[in-house]
Amino acid sequence: MRTSSNPAFRNLPQGAAGQAPYAGFQQPQGGVPGYGTPQAPSGEADRPMTVDDVVMKTGASLGVTLVIGIITAIWAQGQIMAGSMGAVTGAMIGGMIVGLILALVIIFKQMVSAPMTLAYSAAEGVFLGAISGVFEMIVEGVALQAVVGTAAVFVVMLVVYKTGAVKVTPKFRKWMIGAIGGVAILMLFNLVMSLFGVNVGLRDGSTMAIIFSIVCIGVAAFSFLLDFDMADQAIRQGVPAKFAWYVAFGLMTTLVWLYLEILRLLTYLQSE
């Protein structure tokens, strides 16, 4: 299996030897493009993963994040108006830390299960809801705009992948991994410098910050192509159906990153 820039997909197992591959995102089967029919399903634990599995698990994970995020955002706005910014900050930091810990456990311990993935989605819902509530107080309606923008980018990149408009070649993969690594280093550098009170201009709403956010959005968007390709390869190789939760987790990490960058960019532009 090819490598991916998304660490969640690096630990997917190889398909069982001699097991027939299943239709992926691009392969038609049974007259319906992109969907396959298991030859002898005897339970999720021992049948190959299909596109239906990926769609359903990703949808469930996204639904948990959205519901908890909306509830948290409404609560956060109420707390801010009441002058309890500390509670919002606590929820934001708590959700971020719990989400990070769960992500590390899922990735390195390969905890492939619905509870772990949904728990991660719930933690991200708290984190995103709290931070969205703060941004909403700065620019009204920006959170909804960011949600719509994230969904639009996801759909566009899925169409780009399915139509083959951009091929996921080894060269493209290397460029993307390099770009993601470069962005991550800049983010880490900005964070470290901010701890010492130094503003490097990447997150302050300046022209440089706007450009950086646009670059991050572009990198995150094209990362979906790597995620789709890795999920497609997993389906083709007959990876067990339970790993659909792992794929859902991987897609969620990219969605969370993309949403945050779009939310930040829209706030920069509209707060002016």
PyMOL commands that set and color helices and strands:
alter all, ss='L'
color gray80, all
select helices_A, chain A and resi 7-9+51-81+85-109+114-138+142-163+170-195+207-236+241-271
alter helices_A, ss='H'
color red, helices_A
select strands_A, chain A and resi 28-29+32-33
alter strands_A, ss='S'
color yellow, strands_A
deselect
rebuild
show_as cartoon
